[in-house]
Amino acid sequence: LYKLSSEQLSQQRHYDFGLRAVKSVLVMAGEAKRSRSDLPEDAILIGAMRDANLPKYLDDDLPLFNAIVRDLFPRSEIPMKEHKELEAGISMALRKDNKQEIPAFMNKVVQLFETFQVRFGVMLVGPPGGGKSTIYRTLQSAMNDLKEAGSQDERFQRVHTHVLNPKSVTMGELYGEVNKLTQEWKNGLASSIMREVIKDASEDKHWVTFDGPVDALWIENMNTVLDDNMTLCLSNGERIKLKSEMRMLFEVQDLEVASPATVSRVGIVFVAPSQLGYLPYLHSWILRYTEPTKDEKKGDGDPLVAEKEVLVLPDS
């Protein structure tokens, strides 16, 4: 499957068909086998390959990938994975934040959640305007709400985010450096955040979010963090062992300067602005400055359709 995909799909910098990608498929298949032991193994494996790869593919490549799967496994029925509890939490989080319940957007939130289960590092890749920040914030809000509601799923824990822009500081300010005058070690921004997080003895999850362009200089230092070692190596020889409750999240526009070694170490969720469009922004803006009508309060109205609703603007 991966060999045919690498030959027939478009060439993208964030596509990876190496051994680490195969390992993530096997991890997802193992979890599915334990939770759905009644399903045949071929269906479980095909479903794992689909769930591990669909998040990173462009819209134009999705039909090609699905066609390859059907050609290789013509007699296998692939059951769709259900996320009823998570989807309910996502809907609640979107409504609470005055956002629209767009199926394609909600699917990306679910894909991010699934990718977090098998990868320590995840990259949200896509041009501006696709909703990358809103995706992980919505997932954070949904997981917090489900935890407070008493969910029995151990995957739903309280989430804390620590956001930083790696390109706004120097390498020394990011990871730490030795002061040339005093010869004393000074902690960097990322290393300080990780030191504080590993002190947390609770089961809360921590997402260290790098919001900014990927640079070959600073991202290469994260390679030991993103592989199985989960260890940040500093220039003074110190090694910071990270917790399994932590995740590294990268919000980037593209991976033009990222090396294949870095791409293979992370899970990719590609977010295209075309999946969202402008209507959700307009809808949320209208709801923010209008009073709901009787039909709208009942859930039957649509303020975007002038024939069905009369918008009531505030006096101010």
Number of C-alpha atoms within 10 A of each C-alpha: 13 16 9 11 16 14 9 13 17 14 9 14 14 23 21 22 14 13 10 17 20 14 12 20 21 17 16 21 23 16 15 18 17 9 10 12 11 9 13 13 15 14 18 23 19 21 20 22 21 17 19 25 23 18 22 23 19 17 14 10 16 16 12 15 21 12 13 17 18 14 11 10 14 10 9 13 14 17 11 9 10 8 10 9 12 20 17 12 22 26 18 19 23 20 12 10 12 14 19 17 15 13 11 11 20 20 15 22 25 19 21 22 18 16 24 18 14 19 21 23 27 23 26 25 21 19 15 13 14 20 19 25 13 14 22 22 17 21 24 23 21 27 24 19 19 22 19 12 10 9 14 9 11 8 12 20 22 19 20 16 17 15 15 18 16 22 15 10 13 12 16 15 16 20 22 20 18 14 11 8 6 7 9 10 13 14 18 18 18 21 18 14 15 19 14 9 21 17 9 13 8 10 13 15 22 22 21 21 22 21 18 15 19 21 15 14 11 15 16 15 17 18 22 15 21 23 17 11 11 21 18 20 18 16 13 10 7 10 12 16 15 17 18 12 17 23 23 21 23 24 21 19 19 18 20 13 13 18 15 14 11 20 21 20 23 26 30 27 26 26 27 19 15 11 15 17 12 12 11 15 12 13 16 15 13 16 16 12 12 14 15 19 17 11 13 13 10 9 10 10 15 16 19 16 10 9 8 12 16 15 17 12 12 8 4 3
